Amino acid sequence: MTTDSQTESTNDIQSKRITKTDLNQLAQTQYGEQAYCEHIRSGQRGWYLYAGHEPVFLGVNITDAFHSLQTPNFLTTPDSTQVTVTPSDISAPKENAELQQSKVTAPATKVQVDRPPLSPEQMLEILIEKFPHTFFKDPQKIRPVQKYIHKKIRQVLNYEYTKEEVSAALAIYTQADNYCNQLILGGQRLDLEGNPCDEVSPKHIEDAKARIMGEKPMRPAKKKKHQPASLSHVGPPPIEELITGKMELSVKIDTVPIDSKTVKNGWQEFTIEASGQIIKVTVRPKTWNKLQKAGSEFPAWIAHLKGKMGERIKGGFEIEQPSVQIFEKQPKGTKVELEAVNNDDS
């Protein structure tokens, strides 16, 4: 017997466009907070439920998936009652016949990888191409990605790439300054379709701050030992096959330089020794005043100087027009950014 409230609920669902958020909320209500839904585009296409077990097929379209989740005890209901056929499915009799046979799992056939291993940079290029709403080259578009996203990447790509390849690519993407700066801002993470999902936790925000300040190292991609290349592969590729990149240098100091000298227009020039290299830095008067203020007012601080490599000098090189970020060091867990100045500012 259908009650008035159930009829009203059904009418409300039919009168609005069902979204992925609606599916996830219903899945979590029925099967716990860890449950979620994903749309698979390869193999047996459609919507699948992930609820702590093998993925379970919900339906070809989002409406079927929603009605399947509304079915009481869906995961334990006999297979023949788990498929909902709507008028929109009449145009696809072949798919409906397959759906009515049995409940199926998501296409997770593991593909035997028979090729040379990909470098982290090559794998990252693939992720940017396959998931353009989640992974970005433009630093301004970078956002934190969903936790444990490497598992979903391998599922969606039918395990064509190894766990090591995907993890190494994610390491160089998520352990970079641009990514950590976005983590510090907090907010929501992105799933593989570019949709907002879970929030960045305070723990991850503090971890990112520690890495930016140099208190914790950036985790480099794991380097896998390879067999020596054959003679046919020795040497760099042709110049036309190379991609164009941008190199930015980063130097950190925690003491005001004492060898500075005033140059044209009141700019201050000083040198730094870093990793055996002599680095010449020239900053605007405003930037120099901020460094002096930090050195006199705070017991512990750190400044990040970033810029392009300039002309070579004896024993090192010059940083061109560096931007400067100054942080105050406080007791562990409380770091405060004092000032961010840029030599490009007028």
C-alpha positions in Angstrom: 0.0 0.0 0.0 1.4 3.4 -1.0 1.0 6.2 1.5 0.5 9.9 0.5 4.0 10.8 1.8 5.6 8.1 -0.4 3.7 9.3 -3.4 4.8 12.9 -2.8 8.4 11.8 -2.4 8.3 9.9 -5.7 6.7 13.0 -7.4 9.5 15.2 -6.0 12.2 13.0 -7.4 10.6 12.8 -10.9 10.1 16.6 -11.0 13.8 17.4 -10.5 17.0 16.4 -12.1 18.8 13.7 -10.1 22.5 14.4 -9.5 25.5 12.4 -8.3 25.2 14.2 -5.0 21.7 12.8 -4.6 23.0 9.3 -5.3 25.8 9.6 -2.8 23.5 11.0 -0.1 21.1 8.2 -0.5 23.8 5.6 -0.6 25.3 6.9 2.6 21.9 6.9 4.3 21.3 3.3 3.3 24.8 1.8 3.6 27.0 4.1 5.8 29.2 7.2 5.4 31.8 5.3 3.4 29.4 4.4 0.6 29.5 6.2 -2.7 28.5 5.9 -6.3 30.6 6.2 -9.5 29.7 6.2 -13.2 31.9 3.8 -15.3 32.3 4.6 -18.9 34.2 1.5 -20.1 33.1 -2.2 -20.3 29.6 -2.6 -18.8 28.8 1.1 -18.6 26.5 2.5 -15.9 26.3 3.5 -12.3 27.9 1.4 -9.5 27.6 1.3 -5.7 30.8 1.1 -3.6 29.9 0.1 -0.1 32.8 -1.8 1.4 32.6 -4.7 -1.0 32.8 -5.4 -4.7 31.2 -2.7 -6.8 27.5 -3.4 -7.4 25.7 -2.4 -10.6 22.8 0.1 -10.1 21.6 1.0 -13.6 22.6 2.3 -17.0 21.3 5.8 -16.2 21.2 7.9 -13.1 17.4 7.5 -12.7 17.7 3.7 -12.6 20.5 4.0 -10.1 18.4 6.2 -7.8 15.5 3.8 -7.9 17.8 0.8 -7.2 19.1 2.6 -4.1 15.5 3.2 -3.0 14.8 -0.5 -3.1 14.8 -1.9 0.5 17.7 -4.3 1.2 18.9 -3.8 -2.3 22.2 -5.7 -1.7 20.4 -8.8 -0.5 17.3 -8.7 -2.8 17.1 -11.4 -5.5 18.7 -10.3 -8.7 15.5 -10.2 -10.7 14.1 -7.4 -8.5 17.1 -5.2 -8.7 16.6 -3.9 -12.3 14.3 -1.0 -13.0 13.4 -0.6 -16.7 12.2 2.9 -17.6 10.8 4.2 -21.0 14.1 5.8 -21.7 15.7 2.3 -21.8 13.3 0.9 -24.5 15.7 2.3 -27.2 18.5 0.0 -25.8 17.0 -3.5 -25.6 20.4 -5.2 -25.7 21.5 -3.4 -22.5 18.2 -4.1 -20.8 18.5 -7.8 -21.6 21.9 -7.8 -20.0 20.7 -5.9 -16.9 17.8 -8.3 -16.3 20.1 -11.4 -16.3 21.9 -10.7 -13.0 23.6 -8.1 -10.8 27.1 -7.5 -12.2 30.2 -5.9 -10.8 32.2 -3.0 -12.2 34.6 -3.8 -15.0 37.8 -4.3 -13.0 39.6 -6.8 -15.3 43.3 -6.4 -14.6 45.3 -5.9 -17.8 48.7 -7.5 -18.1 51.2 -4.6 -18.5 53.5 -5.6 -21.3 55.5 -2.4 -22.1 58.4 -0.4 -20.8 57.5 1.3 -17.4 56.4 4.9 -17.6 58.2 7.7 -15.8 56.2 9.7 -13.2 56.2 12.7 -15.6 54.8 10.5 -18.5 52.1 9.1 -16.2 51.2 12.6 -14.9 50.7 13.7 -18.5 48.2 10.8 -19.0 46.3 11.7 -15.9 46.0 15.3 -17.0 44.7 14.1 -20.4 42.3 11.5 -19.0 40.9 13.6 -16.2 41.1 17.2 -17.3 38.7 18.4 -14.6 40.8 17.0 -11.8 44.5 17.4 -12.8 45.8 20.6 -14.2 49.1 22.1 -15.6 48.0 25.6 -14.8 49.0 26.3 -11.1 46.0 28.7 -10.8 43.6 25.8 -11.4 45.2 23.2 -9.1 42.9 22.0 -6.3 43.3 19.2 -3.7 42.2 15.8 -5.1 40.1 13.2 -3.4 41.8 11.0 -0.8 42.8 7.5 -2.1 42.1 8.7 -5.6 44.8 6.3 -6.9 42.5 3.4 -6.4 39.7 4.9 -8.5 42.2 6.0 -11.2 43.3 2.4 -11.7 39.7 1.1 -11.7 38.5 3.6 -14.3 41.5 2.9 -16.5 41.0 -0.8 -16.2 44.3 -1.4 -14.4 46.2 -0.5 -17.6 48.8 1.2 -15.4 50.6 -0.2 -12.4 50.1 1.0 -8.9 53.7 2.2 -8.8 53.2 4.3 -11.9 50.1 6.0 -10.7 51.4 6.5 -7.2 54.7 8.1 -8.5 52.8 10.5 -10.8 50.5 11.5 -7.8 53.6 12.1 -5.7 55.1 14.7 -8.0 51.7 16.3 -8.4 50.7 16.5 -4.7 54.2 17.1 -3.2 54.8 20.4 -5.1 54.7 23.9 -3.7 51.6 24.9 -5.9 49.6 21.9 -4.6 50.6 22.5 -0.9 49.7 26.1 -1.2 46.2 25.1 -2.2 46.0 22.6 0.7 46.8 25.4 3.1 43.7 27.3 1.8 41.5 24.3 2.7 38.1 23.8 1.1 36.7 20.8 -0.8 38.7 18.2 -2.7 37.9 17.1 -6.3 36.9 13.6 -7.5 37.8 12.2 -10.9 35.0 14.0 -12.6 36.0 17.4 -11.1 33.1 17.4 -8.6 33.6 18.7 -5.0 33.7 15.9 -2.5 35.3 15.6 1.0 36.8 18.6 2.8 40.6 19.1 3.4 41.2 18.2 7.0 43.0 20.5 9.5 45.7 17.8 9.8 46.5 17.9 6.1 46.5 21.8 6.2 49.1 21.7 9.0 51.1 19.1 7.1 51.2 21.3 4.0 52.3 24.3 6.0 55.2 22.3 7.4 56.3 21.2 4.0 56.1 24.8 2.6 58.2 26.0 5.5 60.8 23.3 5.0 60.1 21.6 8.3 59.1 18.4 6.5 60.5 17.3 3.2 58.5 17.1 0.0 58.2 13.4 -0.7 59.8 12.8 -4.1 58.5 10.2 -6.5 59.9 6.7 -5.8 62.6 5.9 -8.3 62.5 2.5 -9.7 65.8 0.8 -10.6 65.8 0.1 -14.3 68.1 -2.2 -16.4 70.8 -0.2 -18.4 69.3 1.0 -21.6 70.4 -0.6 -24.9 72.8 1.3 -27.2 69.8 2.0 -29.5 68.2 4.1 -26.7 71.3 6.1 -25.6 71.2 9.8 -26.0 68.4 12.4 -25.7 65.4 12.4 -28.0 65.2 14.8 -31.0 64.5 18.4 -29.9 61.2 18.4 -31.7 59.9 15.6 -29.5 60.7 17.4 -26.2 58.0 19.3 -24.3 58.5 22.8 -23.1 58.8 23.3 -19.4 59.2 26.2 -16.9 61.9 26.1 -14.2 61.5 28.1 -11.0 64.1 28.2 -8.3 63.3 28.3 -4.5 65.8 29.4 -1.8 65.0 29.6 1.9 66.8 31.9 4.5 66.2 32.5 8.2 68.8 35.3 8.8 69.0 38.8 7.3 72.1 38.9 5.0 74.9 41.1 6.3 76.8 41.6 3.1 74.1 43.6 1.3 74.9 46.6 -0.7 72.7 49.3 -2.2 72.6 49.4 -6.0 70.5 51.4 -8.6 67.2 52.9 -7.4 67.8 51.9 -3.8 67.6 48.1 -4.5 69.6 45.8 -2.2 71.9 43.2 -3.5 73.3 40.2 -1.4 74.6 36.7 -1.9 73.6 33.4 -0.5 75.4 30.1 -0.3 73.0 27.2 -1.0 73.9 23.5 -1.7 77.4 24.6 -2.8 76.1 27.3 -5.2 76.6 31.1 -4.8 73.3 32.8 -5.5 73.0 36.5 -6.1 69.7 38.1 -5.1 68.6 41.7 -5.8 65.4 42.9 -4.1 63.3 46.1 -4.0 63.6 48.4 -1.0 60.2 47.4 0.2 61.2 43.7 0.2 64.4 44.5 2.0 62.6 46.4 4.7 60.3 43.4 5.3 63.3 41.1 5.8 64.8 43.5 8.3 61.6 43.9 10.1 61.2 40.1 10.4 64.8 39.8 11.7 64.3 42.5 14.4 60.8 41.7 15.6 60.6 37.9 15.6 62.8 35.4 17.4 62.4 32.8 14.5 61.3 33.3 10.9 61.9 32.0 7.5 61.7 33.6 4.0 61.1 31.8 0.7 62.7 33.4 -2.3 61.4 32.2 -5.7 62.4 33.2 -9.2 63.9 32.2 -12.5 67.6 31.4 -13.0 69.4 34.4 -14.3 72.9 35.0 -15.5 75.8 32.8 -14.4 78.2 34.3 -11.9 81.4 32.8 -10.5 80.5 29.8 -8.4 76.8 30.1 -9.1 74.0 32.2 -10.7 71.6 35.1 -10.1 67.8 34.8 -9.3 65.8 37.1 -11.5 63.2 39.3 -9.8 62.4 36.9 -6.9 59.1 36.9 -5.1 59.4 36.7 -1.3 57.2 35.0 1.3 58.1 35.6 5.0 56.8 33.3 7.7 57.0 33.6 11.5 58.2 30.4 13.2 56.1 29.7 16.3 55.6 26.6 18.5 54.9 23.5 16.5 51.5 23.5 14.9 51.1 27.3 14.7 52.8 28.9 11.7 51.9 32.4 10.6 52.6 34.0 7.2 53.9 37.5 7.8 54.2 39.0 4.4 54.2 38.0 0.7 55.9 40.5 -1.6 56.8 40.4 -5.3 59.6 42.2 -7.1 57.2 42.7 -10.0 55.0 44.9 -7.8 55.4 48.6 -8.5 
